[in-house]
Amino acid sequence: MADYGKGGCGDTGRVGTIADGKVTVPGALWKVIVVLPVGSNDLSRISSQIRF
């Protein structure tokens, strides 16, 4: 099971913060991609009716 809280693992091993403790490294993250047909004013075309 993944740990979604503080701390990630990279080339130098597990780390909880960077920049002298000023930035917390997340344990995991996710992205959402919205694909819209060609048009204009894209932000106004995204609503609760869009299927993801």
C-alpha distance matrix in Angstrom:
0.0 3.8 6.7 9.3 12.1 14.5 14.3 13.9 14.6 17.9 20.9 21.8 18.4 16.2 18.2 18.0 21.4 24.1 27.9 28.7 26.0 27.1 24.2 20.6 18.1 15.1 11.6 11.4 14.1 15.4 19.0 21.3 24.3 27.4 30.1 33.5 36.8 39.3 41.0 41.5 40.2 36.6 35.1 37.4 36.5 32.8 32.7 30.8 32.5 30.7 28.1 25.0
3.8 0.0 3.8 6.1 9.0 11.3 11.0 10.4 11.6 14.9 18.2 19.1 16.0 13.6 15.1 14.9 18.0 20.6 24.3 25.3 22.7 23.6 20.6 17.0 14.4 11.4 7.9 7.7 10.6 12.4 16.2 18.9 22.0 25.2 28.0 31.4 34.8 37.1 38.7 39.0 37.6 34.1 32.5 35.0 34.3 30.7 30.8 29.2 31.1 29.1 26.9 23.6
6.7 3.8 0.0 3.8 5.6 7.8 8.1 8.7 10.8 14.4 17.9 18.2 15.0 12.0 12.8 11.9 15.0 18.0 21.6 22.4 19.5 20.5 17.7 14.0 11.9 9.0 5.7 7.0 10.3 13.0 16.8 19.7 23.0 26.2 29.3 32.5 36.1 38.2 39.4 39.4 37.7 34.4 32.4 35.0 34.7 31.0 31.1 29.6 31.9 30.1 28.3 25.0
9.3 6.1 3.8 0.0 3.8 6.9 8.3 8.9 11.9 15.0 18.8 19.3 16.6 13.5 13.4 11.8 14.3 17.1 20.4 21.5 18.5 18.8 15.8 12.2 10.4 6.8 4.7 5.0 7.5 10.2 13.9 16.7 20.2 23.2 26.5 29.6 33.3 35.3 36.3 36.1 34.3 31.0 28.9 31.4 31.2 27.6 27.7 26.3 28.8 27.1 25.6 22.3
12.1 9.0 5.6 3.8 0.0 3.8 6.6 8.8 12.2 15.4 19.1 18.9 16.3 12.7 11.9 9.4 11.7 15.0 18.2 18.8 15.5 16.0 13.4 9.6 8.7 6.0 5.1 7.3 9.6 12.8 16.3 19.2 22.7 25.6 29.0 32.0 35.7 37.5 38.2 37.7 35.6 32.5 30.1 32.7 32.9 29.3 29.3 28.1 30.9 29.4 28.2 25.1
14.5 11.3 7.8 6.9 3.8 0.0 3.8 7.0 10.5 13.4 17.0 16.3 13.9 10.3 8.7 5.8 8.1 11.5 14.8 15.2 11.9 12.9 10.4 6.6 6.0 4.9 5.2 8.5 11.0 14.6 17.8 21.0 24.3 27.4 30.7 33.7 37.3 38.8 39.5 38.8 36.7 33.8 31.5 34.2 34.7 31.2 31.5 30.7 33.5 31.9 30.9 27.7
14.3 11.0 8.1 8.3 6.6 3.8 0.0 3.8 7.0 9.9 13.3 12.6 10.2 6.6 5.3 3.9 7.1 10.1 13.8 14.4 11.8 13.3 10.8 7.4 5.2 5.3 4.5 8.2 11.3 15.0 18.2 21.7 24.7 28.1 31.2 34.3 37.8 39.2 40.2 39.6 37.8 34.8 32.8 35.8 36.1 32.8 33.4 32.7 35.4 33.4 32.2 28.8
13.9 10.4 8.7 8.9 8.8 7.0 3.8 0.0 3.8 6.6 10.3 10.4 8.2 5.6 5.6 6.4 8.8 10.7 14.4 15.7 13.8 15.1 12.1 9.4 5.9 5.8 4.4 6.9 10.0 13.5 16.6 20.3 23.0 26.5 29.3 32.6 36.0 37.3 38.6 38.3 36.8 33.7 32.0 35.2 35.2 32.0 33.0 32.5 34.8 32.5 31.1 27.5
14.6 11.6 10.8 11.9 12.2 10.5 7.0 3.8 0.0 3.8 7.2 7.6 5.2 4.1 6.2 8.7 11.0 12.2 15.9 17.1 15.9 17.6 14.8 12.5 9.1 9.4 7.7 9.5 12.5 15.6 18.4 22.2 24.5 28.2 30.7 34.1 37.3 38.6 40.2 40.0 38.8 35.7 34.3 37.6 37.5 34.3 35.5 35.1 37.2 34.6 33.0 29.3
17.9 14.9 14.4 15.0 15.4 13.4 9.9 6.6 3.8 0.0 3.8 5.5 5.2 6.3 7.7 10.8 12.0 12.0 15.2 17.0 16.5 18.0 15.3 13.8 10.4 11.5 10.6 11.7 13.9 16.8 19.0 22.8 24.6 28.3 30.5 33.9 36.9 37.9 39.6 39.4 38.5 35.4 34.3 37.8 37.7 34.8 36.4 36.3 38.3 35.4 34.0 30.3
20.9 18.2 17.9 18.8 19.1 17.0 13.3 10.3 7.2 3.8 0.0 3.8 5.7 8.5 10.0 13.6 14.4 13.7 16.5 18.1 18.4 20.1 17.7 16.8 13.7 15.1 14.4 15.4 17.4 20.0 22.0 25.6 27.1 30.9 32.7 36.2 39.0 39.7 41.5 41.5 40.7 37.7 36.9 40.5 40.3 37.6 39.4 39.5 41.3 38.4 36.9 33.2
21.8 19.1 18.2 19.3 18.9 16.3 12.6 10.4 7.6 5.5 3.8 0.0 3.8 7.0 8.1 11.9 12.7 12.1 14.9 15.8 16.3 18.5 16.7 15.9 13.3 15.4 14.8 16.7 19.1 22.1 24.3 28.0 29.8 33.5 35.6 39.0 41.9 42.7 44.3 44.0 43.0 40.1 39.0 42.5 42.6 39.8 41.4 41.4 43.5 40.7 39.4 35.7
18.4 16.0 15.0 16.6 16.3 13.9 10.2 8.2 5.2 5.2 5.7 3.8 0.0 3.8 6.5 10.2 12.1 12.7 16.0 16.6 16.2 18.7 16.7 15.1 12.3 13.8 12.4 14.7 17.6 20.8 23.4 27.2 29.3 33.1 35.4 38.8 41.9 43.0 44.6 44.4 43.3 40.2 38.9 42.3 42.3 39.3 40.6 40.2 42.4 39.7 38.2 34.5
16.2 13.6 12.0 13.5 12.7 10.3 6.6 5.6 4.1 6.3 8.5 7.0 3.8 0.0 3.8 7.0 9.7 11.2 14.9 15.3 14.1 16.6 14.5 12.3 9.7 10.9 9.4 12.3 15.5 18.9 21.9 25.6 28.2 31.8 34.4 37.8 41.1 42.3 43.7 43.4 42.0 38.9 37.4 40.6 40.7 37.5 38.5 38.0 40.3 37.9 36.5 32.8
18.2 15.1 12.8 13.4 11.9 8.7 5.3 5.6 6.2 7.7 10.0 8.1 6.5 3.8 0.0 3.8 5.9 7.6 11.4 11.7 10.3 12.8 10.9 9.0 7.0 9.3 9.2 12.3 15.1 18.7 21.5 25.2 27.8 31.3 34.1 37.3 40.6 41.7 42.8 42.1 40.5 37.7 35.9 39.1 39.5 36.4 37.4 37.1 39.6 37.4 36.3 32.7
18.0 14.9 11.9 11.8 9.4 5.8 3.9 6.4 8.7 10.8 13.6 11.9 10.2 7.0 3.8 0.0 3.8 7.2 10.7 10.7 8.3 10.5 8.7 6.1 5.3 7.6 8.2 11.7 14.2 18.0 20.9 24.4 27.3 30.6 33.7 36.7 40.2 41.3 42.1 41.3 39.3 36.6 34.4 37.5 38.1 34.9 35.7 35.2 38.0 36.1 35.2 31.8
21.4 18.0 15.0 14.3 11.7 8.1 7.1 8.8 11.0 12.0 14.4 12.7 12.1 9.7 5.9 3.8 0.0 3.8 7.0 7.4 5.0 7.0 5.5 4.4 5.1 8.6 10.6 13.5 15.2 18.9 21.2 24.7 27.4 30.6 33.6 36.4 39.8 40.6 41.2 40.1 38.1 35.6 33.4 36.5 37.5 34.5 35.4 35.3 38.3 36.3 35.7 32.4
24.1 20.6 18.0 17.1 15.0 11.5 10.1 10.7 12.2 12.0 13.7 12.1 12.7 11.2 7.6 7.2 3.8 0.0 3.8 5.6 5.3 6.5 5.3 6.5 6.9 10.7 13.1 15.4 16.6 20.0 21.9 25.3 27.6 30.8 33.6 36.3 39.6 40.0 40.6 39.4 37.5 35.2 33.2 36.5 37.6 34.8 36.1 36.4 39.2 37.1 36.7 33.4
27.9 24.3 21.6 20.4 18.2 14.8 13.8 14.4 15.9 15.2 16.5 14.9 16.0 14.9 11.4 10.7 7.0 3.8 0.0 3.8 5.5 5.4 6.0 8.9 10.2 13.9 16.6 18.7 19.4 22.6 24.0 27.3 29.4 32.3 35.0 37.4 40.7 40.8 41.1 39.6 37.7 35.7 33.6 36.9 38.3 35.8 37.2 37.8 40.7 38.6 38.6 35.4
28.7 25.3 22.4 21.5 18.8 15.2 14.4 15.7 17.1 17.0 18.1 15.8 16.6 15.3 11.7 10.7 7.4 5.6 3.8 0.0 3.8 5.6 7.8 10.0 11.8 15.5 17.9 20.5 21.7 25.2 26.9 30.2 32.5 35.5 38.3 40.8 44.1 44.3 44.6 43.1 41.0 39.0 36.8 39.9 41.4 38.7 39.9 40.3 43.4 41.4 41.3 38.2
26.0 22.7 19.5 18.5 15.5 11.9 11.8 13.8 15.9 16.5 18.4 16.3 16.2 14.1 10.3 8.3 5.0 5.3 5.5 3.8 0.0 3.8 5.7 7.0 9.5 12.9 15.3 18.1 19.4 22.9 24.9 28.2 30.8 33.7 36.8 39.3 42.7 43.3 43.5 42.0 39.8 37.6 35.2 38.2 39.6 36.8 37.6 37.8 40.9 39.1 39.0 35.9
27.1 23.6 20.5 18.8 16.0 12.9 13.3 15.1 17.6 18.0 20.1 18.5 18.7 16.6 12.8 10.5 7.0 6.5 5.4 5.6 3.8 0.0 3.8 6.7 9.8 12.9 16.0 18.2 18.8 22.0 23.5 26.5 29.0 31.7 34.7 37.0 40.4 40.8 40.8 39.1 36.7 34.8 32.3 35.2 36.8 34.1 35.1 35.4 38.6 37.0 37.2 34.2
24.2 20.6 17.7 15.8 13.4 10.4 10.8 12.1 14.8 15.3 17.7 16.7 16.7 14.5 10.9 8.7 5.5 5.3 6.0 7.8 5.7 3.8 0.0 3.8 6.4 9.4 12.7 14.6 15.0 18.2 19.8 22.9 25.4 28.2 31.3 33.7 37.1 37.6 37.8 36.3 34.1 31.9 29.6 32.6 34.0 31.2 32.2 32.5 35.6 33.7 33.8 30.7
20.6 17.0 14.0 12.2 9.6 6.6 7.4 9.4 12.5 13.8 16.8 15.9 15.1 12.3 9.0 6.1 4.4 6.5 8.9 10.0 7.0 6.7 3.8 0.0 3.8 6.3 9.4 11.6 12.6 16.1 18.3 21.5 24.4 27.3 30.5 33.2 36.7 37.6 38.0 36.8 34.6 32.1 29.7 32.6 33.7 30.6 31.4 31.3 34.3 32.5 32.2 29.1
18.1 14.4 11.9 10.4 8.7 6.0 5.2 5.9 9.1 10.4 13.7 13.3 12.3 9.7 7.0 5.3 5.1 6.9 10.2 11.8 9.5 9.8 6.4 3.8 0.0 3.8 6.6 8.7 10.1 13.8 16.2 19.7 22.4 25.6 28.7 31.6 35.1 36.1 36.8 35.9 34.0 31.3 29.2 32.4 33.0 29.9 30.9 30.8 33.5 31.4 30.7 27.4
15.1 11.4 9.0 6.8 6.0 4.9 5.3 5.8 9.4 11.5 15.1 15.4 13.8 10.9 9.3 7.6 8.6 10.7 13.9 15.5 12.9 12.9 9.4 6.3 3.8 0.0 3.8 5.4 6.9 10.7 13.5 16.9 20.0 23.2 26.4 29.4 33.0 34.3 35.1 34.5 32.6 29.6 27.5 30.5 30.9 27.6 28.3 27.9 30.6 28.5 27.6 24.3
11.6 7.9 5.7 4.7 5.1 5.2 4.5 4.4 7.7 10.6 14.4 14.8 12.4 9.4 9.2 8.2 10.6 13.1 16.6 17.9 15.3 16.0 12.7 9.4 6.6 3.8 0.0 3.8 7.2 10.8 14.2 17.6 20.7 24.1 27.2 30.4 33.9 35.6 36.7 36.4 34.7 31.5 29.6 32.5 32.5 29.1 29.7 28.9 31.3 29.2 27.9 24.4
11.4 7.7 7.0 5.0 7.3 8.5 8.2 6.9 9.5 11.7 15.4 16.7 14.7 12.3 12.3 11.7 13.5 15.4 18.7 20.5 18.1 18.2 14.6 11.6 8.7 5.4 3.8 0.0 3.8 7.1 10.6 14.1 17.1 20.5 23.5 26.8 30.3 32.1 33.3 33.2 31.7 28.4 26.7 29.6 29.4 25.9 26.7 25.9 28.1 25.8 24.3 20.8
14.1 10.6 10.3 7.5 9.6 11.0 11.3 10.0 12.5 13.9 17.4 19.1 17.6 15.5 15.1 14.2 15.2 16.6 19.4 21.7 19.4 18.8 15.0 12.6 10.1 6.9 7.2 3.8 0.0 3.8 7.1 10.5 13.6 17.0 20.1 23.2 26.8 28.5 29.6 29.5 28.0 24.6 23.0 25.9 25.6 22.3 23.1 22.6 24.9 22.5 21.2 17.7
15.4 12.4 13.0 10.2 12.8 14.6 15.0 13.5 15.6 16.8 20.0 22.1 20.8 18.9 18.7 18.0 18.9 20.0 22.6 25.2 22.9 22.0 18.2 16.1 13.8 10.7 10.8 7.1 3.8 0.0 3.8 7.0 10.1 13.5 16.5 19.8 23.3 25.3 26.5 26.6 25.3 21.8 20.4 23.3 22.6 19.2 20.2 19.7 21.6 19.0 17.6 14.0
19.0 16.2 16.8 13.9 16.3 17.8 18.2 16.6 18.4 19.0 22.0 24.3 23.4 21.9 21.5 20.9 21.2 21.9 24.0 26.9 24.9 23.5 19.8 18.3 16.2 13.5 14.2 10.6 7.1 3.8 0.0 3.8 6.6 10.0 13.0 16.2 19.8 21.5 22.8 23.0 21.8 18.2 17.1 20.1 19.4 16.2 17.7 17.7 19.4 16.5 15.4 11.8
21.3 18.9 19.7 16.7 19.2 21.0 21.7 20.3 22.2 22.8 25.6 28.0 27.2 25.6 25.2 24.4 24.7 25.3 27.3 30.2 28.2 26.5 22.9 21.5 19.7 16.9 17.6 14.1 10.5 7.0 3.8 0.0 3.8 6.6 9.9 12.9 16.6 18.7 19.8 20.2 19.1 15.4 14.4 17.2 16.0 12.8 14.3 14.4 15.8 12.7 11.8 8.3
24.3 22.0 23.0 20.2 22.7 24.3 24.7 23.0 24.5 24.6 27.1 29.8 29.3 28.2 27.8 27.3 27.4 27.6 29.4 32.5 30.8 29.0 25.4 24.4 22.4 20.0 20.7 17.1 13.6 10.1 6.6 3.8 0.0 3.8 6.4 9.8 13.2 15.2 16.8 17.5 17.0 13.2 13.2 16.0 14.4 11.8 14.1 14.9 15.5 12.0 11.2 8.1
27.4 25.2 26.2 23.2 25.6 27.4 28.1 26.5 28.2 28.3 30.9 33.5 33.1 31.8 31.3 30.6 30.6 30.8 32.3 35.5 33.7 31.7 28.2 27.3 25.6 23.2 24.1 20.5 17.0 13.5 10.0 6.6 3.8 0.0 3.8 6.4 10.1 12.3 13.6 14.5 14.1 10.3 10.6 13.0 10.9 8.6 11.2 12.4 12.6 8.9 8.9 6.8
30.1 28.0 29.3 26.5 29.0 30.7 31.2 29.3 30.7 30.5 32.7 35.6 35.4 34.4 34.1 33.7 33.6 33.6 35.0 38.3 36.8 34.7 31.3 30.5 28.7 26.4 27.2 23.5 20.1 16.5 13.0 9.9 6.4 3.8 0.0 3.8 6.9 9.3 11.3 13.1 13.6 10.1 11.7 13.8 11.1 10.1 13.0 14.5 13.8 10.0 10.0 8.7
33.5 31.4 32.5 29.6 32.0 33.7 34.3 32.6 34.1 33.9 36.2 39.0 38.8 37.8 37.3 36.7 36.4 36.3 37.4 40.8 39.3 37.0 33.7 33.2 31.6 29.4 30.4 26.8 23.2 19.8 16.2 12.9 9.8 6.4 3.8 0.0 3.8 6.4 7.9 9.9 10.9 7.7 10.1 11.5 8.5 8.6 11.7 14.0 12.7 9.4 10.5 10.6
36.8 34.8 36.1 33.3 35.7 37.3 37.8 36.0 37.3 36.9 39.0 41.9 41.9 41.1 40.6 40.2 39.8 39.6 40.7 44.1 42.7 40.4 37.1 36.7 35.1 33.0 33.9 30.3 26.8 23.3 19.8 16.6 13.2 10.1 6.9 3.8 0.0 3.8 6.2 9.4 11.5 9.3 12.5 13.3 10.1 11.4 14.4 16.7 14.8 11.9 13.0 13.6
39.3 37.1 38.2 35.3 37.5 38.8 39.2 37.3 38.6 37.9 39.7 42.7 43.0 42.3 41.7 41.3 40.6 40.0 40.8 44.3 43.3 40.8 37.6 37.6 36.1 34.3 35.6 32.1 28.5 25.3 21.5 18.7 15.2 12.3 9.3 6.4 3.8 0.0 3.8 7.1 10.1 8.9 12.6 13.5 11.2 13.1 16.4 19.2 17.7 15.0 16.5 16.9
41.0 38.7 39.4 36.3 38.2 39.5 40.2 38.6 40.2 39.6 41.5 44.3 44.6 43.7 42.8 42.1 41.2 40.6 41.1 44.6 43.5 40.8 37.8 38.0 36.8 35.1 36.7 33.3 29.6 26.5 22.8 19.8 16.8 13.6 11.3 7.9 6.2 3.8 0.0 3.7 7.0 7.0 10.7 11.0 9.2 12.0 15.2 18.4 17.2 15.0 17.3 18.1
41.5 39.0 39.4 36.1 37.7 38.8 39.6 38.3 40.0 39.4 41.5 44.0 44.4 43.4 42.1 41.3 40.1 39.4 39.6 43.1 42.0 39.1 36.3 36.8 35.9 34.5 36.4 33.2 29.5 26.6 23.0 20.2 17.5 14.5 13.1 9.9 9.4 7.1 3.7 0.0 3.8 5.4 8.8 9.0 8.6 11.6 14.8 18.4 17.8 16.0 18.7 19.4
40.2 37.6 37.7 34.3 35.6 36.7 37.8 36.8 38.8 38.5 40.7 43.0 43.3 42.0 40.5 39.3 38.1 37.5 37.7 41.0 39.8 36.7 34.1 34.6 34.0 32.6 34.7 31.7 28.0 25.3 21.8 19.1 17.0 14.1 13.6 10.9 11.5 10.1 7.0 3.8 0.0 3.8 5.7 5.8 6.8 9.6 12.6 16.3 16.4 15.0 18.1 18.8
36.6 34.1 34.4 31.0 32.5 33.8 34.8 33.7 35.7 35.4 37.7 40.1 40.2 38.9 37.7 36.6 35.6 35.2 35.7 39.0 37.6 34.8 31.9 32.1 31.3 29.6 31.5 28.4 24.6 21.8 18.2 15.4 13.2 10.3 10.1 7.7 9.3 8.9 7.0 5.4 3.8 0.0 3.8 5.5 5.2 6.9 10.4 14.0 14.1 12.1 14.9 15.2
35.1 32.5 32.4 28.9 30.1 31.5 32.8 32.0 34.3 34.3 36.9 39.0 38.9 37.4 35.9 34.4 33.4 33.2 33.6 36.8 35.2 32.3 29.6 29.7 29.2 27.5 29.6 26.7 23.0 20.4 17.1 14.4 13.2 10.6 11.7 10.1 12.5 12.6 10.7 8.8 5.7 3.8 0.0 3.8 5.4 5.6 8.6 12.2 13.3 11.7 14.7 14.9
37.4 35.0 35.0 31.4 32.7 34.2 35.8 35.2 37.6 37.8 40.5 42.5 42.3 40.6 39.1 37.5 36.5 36.5 36.9 39.9 38.2 35.2 32.6 32.6 32.4 30.5 32.5 29.6 25.9 23.3 20.1 17.2 16.0 13.0 13.8 11.5 13.3 13.5 11.0 9.0 5.8 5.5 3.8 0.0 3.8 5.5 7.4 11.2 11.9 11.4 15.0 16.0
36.5 34.3 34.7 31.2 32.9 34.7 36.1 35.2 37.5 37.7 40.3 42.6 42.3 40.7 39.5 38.1 37.5 37.6 38.3 41.4 39.6 36.8 34.0 33.7 33.0 30.9 32.5 29.4 25.6 22.6 19.4 16.0 14.4 10.9 11.1 8.5 10.1 11.2 9.2 8.6 6.8 5.2 5.4 3.8 0.0 3.8 6.3 9.9 9.6 8.5 12.0 13.4
32.8 30.7 31.0 27.6 29.3 31.2 32.8 32.0 34.3 34.8 37.6 39.8 39.3 37.5 36.4 34.9 34.5 34.8 35.8 38.7 36.8 34.1 31.2 30.6 29.9 27.6 29.1 25.9 22.3 19.2 16.2 12.8 11.8 8.6 10.1 8.6 11.4 13.1 12.0 11.6 9.6 6.9 5.6 5.5 3.8 0.0 3.8 7.1 7.8 6.3 9.6 10.5
32.7 30.8 31.1 27.7 29.3 31.5 33.4 33.0 35.5 36.4 39.4 41.4 40.6 38.5 37.4 35.7 35.4 36.1 37.2 39.9 37.6 35.1 32.2 31.4 30.9 28.3 29.7 26.7 23.1 20.2 17.7 14.3 14.1 11.2 13.0 11.7 14.4 16.4 15.2 14.8 12.6 10.4 8.6 7.4 6.3 3.8 0.0 3.8 5.3 5.7 9.2 10.8
30.8 29.2 29.6 26.3 28.1 30.7 32.7 32.5 35.1 36.3 39.5 41.4 40.2 38.0 37.1 35.2 35.3 36.4 37.8 40.3 37.8 35.4 32.5 31.3 30.8 27.9 28.9 25.9 22.6 19.7 17.7 14.4 14.9 12.4 14.5 14.0 16.7 19.2 18.4 18.4 16.3 14.0 12.2 11.2 9.9 7.1 3.8 0.0 3.8 5.5 8.0 9.9
32.5 31.1 31.9 28.8 30.9 33.5 35.4 34.8 37.2 38.3 41.3 43.5 42.4 40.3 39.6 38.0 38.3 39.2 40.7 43.4 40.9 38.6 35.6 34.3 33.5 30.6 31.3 28.1 24.9 21.6 19.4 15.8 15.5 12.6 13.8 12.7 14.8 17.7 17.2 17.8 16.4 14.1 13.3 11.9 9.6 7.8 5.3 3.8 0.0 3.8 6.4 9.5
30.7 29.1 30.1 27.1 29.4 31.9 33.4 32.5 34.6 35.4 38.4 40.7 39.7 37.9 37.4 36.1 36.3 37.1 38.6 41.4 39.1 37.0 33.7 32.5 31.4 28.5 29.2 25.8 22.5 19.0 16.5 12.7 12.0 8.9 10.0 9.4 11.9 15.0 15.0 16.0 15.0 12.1 11.7 11.4 8.5 6.3 5.7 5.5 3.8 0.0 3.8 6.5
28.1 26.9 28.3 25.6 28.2 30.9 32.2 31.1 33.0 34.0 36.9 39.4 38.2 36.5 36.3 35.2 35.7 36.7 38.6 41.3 39.0 37.2 33.8 32.2 30.7 27.6 27.9 24.3 21.2 17.6 15.4 11.8 11.2 8.9 10.0 10.5 13.0 16.5 17.3 18.7 18.1 14.9 14.7 15.0 12.0 9.6 9.2 8.0 6.4 3.8 0.0 3.8
25.0 23.6 25.0 22.3 25.1 27.7 28.8 27.5 29.3 30.3 33.2 35.7 34.5 32.8 32.7 31.8 32.4 33.4 35.4 38.2 35.9 34.2 30.7 29.1 27.4 24.3 24.4 20.8 17.7 14.0 11.8 8.3 8.1 6.8 8.7 10.6 13.6 16.9 18.1 19.4 18.8 15.2 14.9 16.0 13.4 10.5 10.8 9.9 9.5 6.5 3.8 0.0
